Amino acid sequence: GLEELKASNEELVSVNEEMQSTNEELEASKEELQSVNEELQTVNAELNGKIDALDRAHSDLRNLFDSTDVATVFLDKQLEIRSFTPAVSKIFNILATDRGRPITDLSSRLDLAGFSEDIAQVFAYGERIERRVEDNDQNSHYLVRLAPYRDGSHKIEGVVVTFIDVTTLTRSEATQKMLIGELQHRTRNLLSIVQSISEQTLGKGGTLDGLRTRLAALGRVQSLLGGAMDESVDLEDIVRLELQATGAVEDRISVAGPAVQLGFDLVQTFGLALHELATNAVKYGALGNETGHLSVIWAISYDEQNTQVLTLRWQESGLKNVMVPIRRGFGLTLIEKALKFTLHAHVEVKFSPCGLCCDVVIPLPPRTIEVAKPEP
């Protein structure tokens, strides 16, 4: 019996040792589980942070999509629509349910001939393509940019297409070209006038001082044109500018007439003609005589062909025994011939004992000034 008790006791001791060993293993496993749980909590916190960052990025991207005016569409390799900005609706007849449809199935208001070929070229070479297109009515202009859509490994997985409205830029470019052409025309015209003035002045025995004054008159006209906001100058401004340049006393001058806006071609030649009349008046007429008086009046009417015409009268008075010049100088040549040739004007110069009278009738471009037409 004693032997059996001893054997049982040894077994109990062995079992106890095994239980202690198992308990130690359980404690170690518990510690491992706690460590794993802590790691899982850390990973979960990191995942939650990444999810929050993805939510913010998605929210930012959605706000960017909703707020941008640039029409952008994302296509996969099958040209199916992955996503697009709301502005794309200005280009294509597109709905939210069109995601997943090939973009070639949608109708567009732009002339996109060769669009599929351009996309294929982006896939083939991975390079950006830009070209300008117009809408079907040619009222709007867009810059189309096609760029490769790359994944994280830099592989081309699609195409990003943007449509930038360049209508204002295109119109500005057209306006700039027109202005450059107009500037070139005006420059050639101005140089021709300068050449003509030089030849007529110096070729007919004139002096450099006479040439200088005529070029100065041309310069004054150019300064008026340069300050004009609508490419035209009021007739009264031209008249008063030339009269002020003579230094004439204002109380001996009368200027009257309706507001008449003259364009570039009219202003240059007409301004030179007024300069010649004013110069002649200073040297030989009313502006160089203490008893002289000058009246400049004009009116707008219609001729027999219902063409709007400007009629201007330059009337000098208060003089005695005005002599008719023996020969026509450059001034009268310009007044009588240049106005007729350049502006299709009718000019009549008369000398009376009291002073010179010059009547100028110039046909005007349409809508220079609103005047009631004569009754038929």
VMD Tcl script that draws the C-alpha trace (Angstrom):
set ca {
  {0.00 0.00 0.00}
  {2.89 2.37 0.81}
  {4.43 1.77 -2.59}
  {1.17 2.59 -4.25}
  {0.85 5.82 -2.28}
  {4.37 6.81 -3.25}
  {3.64 6.10 -6.91}
  {0.43 8.11 -6.73}
  {2.23 10.98 -5.11}
  {4.87 11.00 -7.82}
  {2.15 11.02 -10.44}
  {0.46 13.92 -8.71}
  {3.78 15.79 -8.58}
  {4.32 15.10 -12.28}
  {0.80 16.26 -13.13}
  {1.30 19.39 -11.06}
  {4.53 20.12 -12.86}
  {2.78 19.65 -16.21}
  {-0.03 21.96 -15.08}
  {2.53 24.58 -14.02}
  {4.27 24.25 -17.38}
  {0.93 24.54 -19.16}
  {0.05 27.57 -17.05}
  {3.35 29.19 -17.96}
  {2.67 28.47 -21.63}
  {-0.80 29.99 -21.26}
  {0.71 33.08 -19.64}
  {3.19 33.36 -22.49}
  {0.37 32.92 -25.04}
  {-1.65 35.55 -23.20}
  {1.25 37.98 -23.45}
  {1.61 37.15 -27.14}
  {-2.10 37.70 -27.66}
  {-1.90 41.01 -25.86}
  {1.05 42.04 -28.05}
  {-0.80 40.93 -31.19}
  {-3.90 42.81 -30.01}
  {-1.84 45.95 -29.47}
  {-0.35 45.58 -32.95}
  {-3.83 45.09 -34.39}
  {-5.03 48.21 -32.59}
  {-2.07 50.15 -34.06}
  {-2.78 48.80 -37.54}
  {-6.48 49.58 -37.12}
  {-5.65 53.15 -36.07}
  {-3.40 53.51 -39.10}
  {-6.13 52.13 -41.36}
  {-8.66 54.53 -39.85}
  {-6.23 57.40 -40.48}
  {-5.77 56.29 -44.09}
  {-9.52 55.94 -44.53}
  {-10.00 59.46 -43.17}
  {-7.27 60.73 -45.52}
  {-8.95 58.93 -48.44}
  {-12.30 60.46 -47.46}
  {-10.74 63.92 -47.38}
  {-8.99 63.34 -50.70}
  {-12.23 62.07 -52.22}
  {-14.09 65.08 -50.81}
  {-11.43 67.47 -52.15}
  {-11.55 65.76 -55.54}
  {-15.35 65.94 -55.62}
  {-15.30 69.63 -54.69}
  {-12.66 70.23 -57.34}
  {-14.81 68.44 -59.91}
  {-17.91 70.41 -58.93}
  {-16.20 73.81 -58.85}
  {-13.96 73.70 -61.91}
  {-15.06 75.27 -65.19}
  {-12.64 73.07 -67.14}
  {-14.44 70.22 -68.86}
  {-12.46 67.05 -68.05}
  {-13.30 63.44 -68.82}
  {-11.35 60.31 -67.76}
  {-11.39 57.36 -70.16}
  {-10.10 53.80 -69.84}
  {-8.42 51.77 -72.56}
  {-11.77 50.90 -74.11}
  {-12.62 54.63 -74.25}
  {-15.29 54.05 -71.62}
  {-16.04 56.97 -69.32}
  {-14.58 56.49 -65.84}
  {-15.41 59.95 -64.49}
  {-16.02 63.52 -65.64}
  {-16.46 67.05 -64.37}
  {-19.90 68.73 -64.60}
  {-18.55 71.16 -67.21}
  {-18.37 68.24 -69.68}
  {-22.12 68.66 -70.14}
  {-21.29 71.81 -72.14}
  {-19.43 69.64 -74.65}
  {-21.28 66.30 -74.69}
  {-24.85 65.26 -74.07}
  {-23.83 63.35 -70.95}
  {-25.58 62.11 -67.80}
  {-24.32 60.60 -64.52}
  {-25.53 57.20 -65.74}
  {-23.21 57.42 -68.75}
  {-20.23 56.26 -66.69}
  {-19.04 53.04 -68.28}
  {-20.27 53.98 -71.75}
  {-17.82 54.61 -74.61}
  {-17.42 58.32 -75.16}
  {-17.76 57.74 -78.90}
  {-21.44 56.87 -78.27}
  {-22.18 60.42 -77.08}
  {-23.08 63.30 -79.37}
  {-20.95 66.46 -79.13}
  {-21.51 70.07 -80.12}
  {-17.84 70.35 -81.14}
  {-16.24 69.31 -84.39}
  {-14.18 66.37 -83.06}
  {-13.11 64.81 -86.33}
  {-10.08 62.59 -85.67}
  {-10.81 62.42 -81.92}
  {-10.51 58.60 -81.75}
  {-7.26 58.68 -83.75}
  {-5.77 61.24 -81.33}
  {-6.66 59.02 -78.35}
  {-5.08 56.01 -80.05}
  {-1.91 58.05 -80.59}
  {-1.77 58.91 -76.88}
  {-2.01 55.19 -76.03}
  {0.65 54.30 -78.61}
  {3.26 56.94 -77.77}
  {2.31 58.21 -74.31}
  {2.61 61.84 -75.41}
  {0.26 64.77 -74.95}
  {-1.71 66.10 -77.89}
  {-3.22 69.59 -78.17}
  {-5.38 71.04 -80.90}
  {-8.04 73.70 -81.29}
  {-11.58 72.88 -82.29}
  {-14.73 74.89 -82.93}
  {-18.33 74.21 -82.15}
  {-20.63 73.34 -85.01}
  {-21.80 76.98 -85.27}
  {-18.21 78.31 -85.11}
  {-19.21 80.61 -82.25}
  {-17.05 78.96 -79.57}
  {-13.45 77.78 -79.65}
  {-11.84 75.17 -77.41}
  {-8.33 73.89 -76.79}
  {-8.51 70.07 -76.51}
  {-5.72 68.43 -74.51}
  {-5.27 64.66 -74.41}
  {-2.83 63.23 -71.85}
  {-2.11 59.63 -70.74}
  {-3.74 58.39 -67.52}
  {-1.11 56.39 -65.60}
  {-1.54 54.03 -62.65}
  {0.77 53.68 -59.65}
  {3.28 51.66 -61.65}
  {3.34 54.34 -64.37}
  {1.50 52.16 -66.86}
  {-0.95 53.86 -69.23}
  {-4.44 52.80 -68.21}
  {-6.46 55.46 -69.97}
  {-6.64 59.01 -71.28}
  {-7.49 62.32 -69.60}
  {-9.24 64.73 -71.99}
  {-9.72 68.41 -71.10}
  {-11.63 71.07 -73.04}
  {-10.52 74.65 -72.30}
  {-12.72 77.47 -73.59}
  {-10.43 79.80 -75.56}
  {-13.19 81.74 -77.34}
  {-12.14 85.07 -75.80}
  {-8.47 84.37 -76.58}
  {-9.27 83.41 -80.17}
  {-11.33 86.56 -80.69}
  {-8.57 88.65 -79.12}
  {-6.04 87.10 -81.49}
  {-8.31 87.87 -84.45}
  {-8.73 91.44 -83.21}
  {-4.98 91.76 -82.76}
  {-4.36 90.58 -86.33}
  {-6.95 93.05 -87.59}
  {-5.37 95.87 -85.58}
  {-1.90 94.99 -86.86}
  {-3.24 95.01 -90.41}
  {-4.96 98.34 -89.78}
  {-1.78 99.75 -88.22}
  {0.25 98.66 -91.24}
  {-2.34 100.24 -93.55}
  {-2.30 103.46 -91.58}
  {1.48 103.53 -91.48}
  {1.70 103.11 -95.25}
  {-0.99 105.75 -95.68}
  {0.79 108.14 -93.33}
  {4.13 107.64 -95.08}
  {2.45 108.30 -98.43}
  {1.00 111.53 -97.09}
  {4.38 112.60 -95.67}
  {6.03 111.82 -99.00}
  {3.36 113.72 -100.90}
  {3.63 116.74 -98.59}
  {7.42 116.75 -98.95}
  {7.31 116.50 -102.74}
  {4.59 119.12 -103.12}
  {6.21 121.54 -100.69}
  {9.86 121.28 -101.64}
  {9.23 120.38 -105.27}
  {7.30 123.59 -105.81}
  {9.87 125.88 -104.27}
  {8.58 125.69 -100.73}
  {10.75 126.03 -97.66}
  {11.75 123.60 -94.94}
  {9.81 125.77 -92.51}
  {6.67 125.27 -94.58}
  {7.31 121.53 -94.60}
  {7.81 121.57 -90.85}
  {4.51 123.32 -90.17}
  {2.61 120.92 -92.41}
  {4.17 117.90 -90.74}
  {3.36 119.48 -87.37}
  {-0.29 119.73 -88.48}
  {-0.22 116.07 -89.45}
  {1.26 115.28 -86.04}
  {-1.56 117.14 -84.29}
  {-4.12 115.09 -86.18}
  {-2.28 111.90 -85.23}
  {-2.35 112.94 -81.57}
  {-6.12 113.35 -81.78}
  {-6.45 109.91 -83.34}
  {-4.15 108.39 -80.75}
  {-6.33 109.66 -77.90}
  {-9.60 108.62 -79.51}
  {-11.44 105.77 -77.81}
  {-13.50 104.64 -80.80}
  {-11.15 105.25 -83.75}
  {-12.88 108.53 -84.66}
  {-12.52 112.24 -83.87}
  {-15.14 114.95 -83.57}
  {-14.98 117.52 -86.38}
  {-15.12 120.45 -83.95}
  {-12.01 119.16 -82.14}
  {-10.09 119.15 -85.44}
  {-11.24 122.67 -86.35}
  {-10.42 124.16 -82.97}
  {-7.07 122.35 -82.79}
  {-5.89 123.91 -86.05}
  {-7.22 127.37 -85.16}
  {-5.55 127.27 -81.75}
  {-2.26 126.34 -83.42}
  {-2.37 129.67 -85.30}
  {-2.64 131.67 -82.08}
  {-5.69 133.49 -83.44}
  {-7.87 135.61 -81.15}
  {-10.94 133.57 -80.25}
  {-13.40 136.50 -80.19}
  {-12.80 136.95 -83.91}
  {-13.64 133.33 -84.71}
  {-17.05 131.64 -84.90}
  {-17.28 127.83 -84.95}
  {-20.65 126.07 -85.14}
  {-22.09 122.77 -86.31}
  {-23.48 119.43 -85.12}
  {-21.33 116.72 -83.58}
  {-19.75 114.74 -86.43}
  {-17.42 111.81 -85.81}
  {-14.86 111.42 -88.59}
  {-12.92 108.21 -89.15}
  {-9.21 107.80 -89.73}
  {-9.20 108.26 -93.51}
  {-11.27 111.46 -93.32}
  {-9.39 112.99 -90.40}
  {-5.89 113.02 -91.89}
  {-6.63 114.69 -95.20}
  {-9.32 116.96 -93.77}
  {-7.03 118.07 -90.94}
  {-4.31 119.02 -93.43}
  {-6.82 120.97 -95.52}
  {-7.93 122.93 -92.44}
  {-4.28 123.60 -91.63}
  {-3.73 125.08 -95.11}
  {-6.83 127.27 -94.80}
  {-5.71 128.46 -91.35}
  {-2.16 129.13 -92.55}
  {-3.44 131.07 -95.55}
  {-5.76 133.06 -93.26}
  {-2.82 133.99 -91.01}
  {-0.58 135.05 -93.89}
  {-3.06 136.75 -96.20}
  {-6.52 136.70 -94.67}
  {-8.74 137.21 -91.66}
  {-6.45 135.74 -89.00}
  {-3.59 138.09 -89.91}
  {-5.65 141.27 -89.98}
  {-6.99 143.19 -86.98}
  {-10.32 143.80 -88.70}
  {-10.77 140.28 -90.01}
  {-13.30 137.70 -88.84}
  {-13.49 133.97 -89.51}
  {-16.61 131.82 -89.50}
  {-16.43 128.02 -89.76}
  {-19.84 126.34 -89.95}
  {-20.95 122.91 -91.10}
  {-24.08 120.83 -91.46}
  {-25.13 117.28 -92.33}
  {-27.66 116.59 -95.09}
  {-28.49 114.12 -97.87}
  {-27.72 114.61 -101.54}
  {-29.84 113.58 -104.51}
  {-28.67 109.97 -104.19}
  {-29.68 109.91 -100.50}
  {-26.00 109.80 -99.52}
  {-25.16 111.50 -96.26}
  {-22.86 114.48 -96.86}
  {-20.94 116.96 -94.75}
  {-21.06 120.56 -95.95}
  {-18.48 122.90 -94.41}
  {-18.05 126.60 -95.15}
  {-14.86 128.51 -94.29}
  {-15.84 132.18 -94.56}
  {-13.41 135.03 -94.00}
  {-14.72 138.61 -93.77}
  {-13.82 142.10 -92.61}
  {-11.00 142.55 -95.11}
  {-10.50 145.08 -97.88}
  {-9.41 144.56 -101.46}
  {-8.43 140.88 -101.18}
  {-6.35 139.95 -104.22}
  {-6.81 136.70 -106.12}
  {-3.48 134.77 -106.01}
  {-1.63 134.60 -109.30}
  {-0.73 130.91 -108.93}
  {-2.02 127.98 -106.92}
  {0.34 127.01 -104.11}
  {0.45 123.67 -102.36}
  {-2.19 124.75 -99.87}
  {-4.88 125.46 -102.48}
  {-3.77 122.39 -104.46}
  {-4.33 120.25 -101.37}
  {-7.67 121.87 -100.64}
  {-9.01 121.66 -104.17}
  {-7.44 118.48 -105.55}
  {-6.41 116.25 -102.67}
  {-9.82 116.46 -100.99}
  {-11.48 115.60 -104.27}
  {-9.13 112.69 -105.00}
  {-8.89 111.24 -101.48}
  {-12.34 111.96 -100.03}
  {-14.37 112.37 -103.26}
  {-15.18 115.86 -102.06}
  {-16.52 118.80 -104.03}
  {-14.50 121.95 -103.25}
  {-15.16 125.51 -104.32}
  {-12.74 128.32 -103.40}
  {-13.87 131.89 -104.03}
  {-12.07 135.18 -103.43}
  {-14.12 138.27 -102.75}
  {-12.91 141.76 -101.82}
  {-13.90 141.01 -98.20}
  {-12.09 137.70 -97.89}
  {-11.79 134.07 -98.95}
  {-14.72 131.68 -98.93}
  {-14.26 127.90 -99.23}
  {-17.14 125.42 -99.47}
  {-16.37 121.72 -98.99}
  {-18.91 118.96 -99.53}
  {-17.77 115.47 -98.47}
  {-19.79 112.23 -98.77}
  {-19.76 110.44 -95.44}
  {-19.70 106.74 -94.54}
  {-23.07 105.31 -93.42}
  {-24.30 106.19 -89.91}
  {-21.75 108.94 -89.29}
  {-24.56 110.96 -87.69}
  {-28.30 110.49 -87.48}
  {-30.09 113.01 -89.64}
  {-33.64 112.75 -90.93}
  {-33.73 111.82 -94.59}
  {-35.55 114.15 -96.97}
  {-39.11 113.27 -97.87}
  {-39.37 111.45 -101.25}
}
mol new
graphics top color blue
foreach p $ca { graphics top sphere $p radius 0.5 }
foreach p [lrange $ca 0 end-1] q [lrange $ca 1 end] { graphics top cylinder $p $q radius 0.2 }
display resetview
